[in-house]
Amino acid sequence: QLQLVESGGGLVQPGGSLRLSCAGSGSNLNYYGIGWFRQVPGKEREGVSCITSSDGSTYYADSVKGRFTISMDNAKNTVYLQMNRLKPEDTAVYYCAADRLLFRLCVLREEYDYWGQGTQVTVSS
């Protein structure tokens, strides 16, 4: 059974950077599509980025394109989300998710079986 644990959230000033980590255990992330999502209280969860393990293809929401980068370290069984030029509107709880069926084509919709517990990102001066 795959388990996911996010880390790296925190408080950062506008324009700053954070790197979120999503560590997998119990199964090899090489066989999954992995996505990052975020949610603000009272709003629906939003897909931010995803990566397909089959060929490393990456996808981004328009709101983060050019600022966020998703990557995978196979040796550490970990997926990262590098977030640069952060804005107050990036404030949210960030979740990672994984699904075997999305191994070849990940999506920015909530079609993932496995989810982490989330990590808070706050962008404020």
Buried (B, 14 or more C-beta within 10 A) or exposed (E): EBBBBBEBBEEBEEEBEBEBBBBBEEBEBEEBBBBBBBBEEEEEBBBBBBBBBBEEEBBBBEEBEEBBBBBBEEEEBBBBBBBBEBEEEBBBBBBBBBBBEBBEEBBBEBBBEBBBEBBEBBBEE
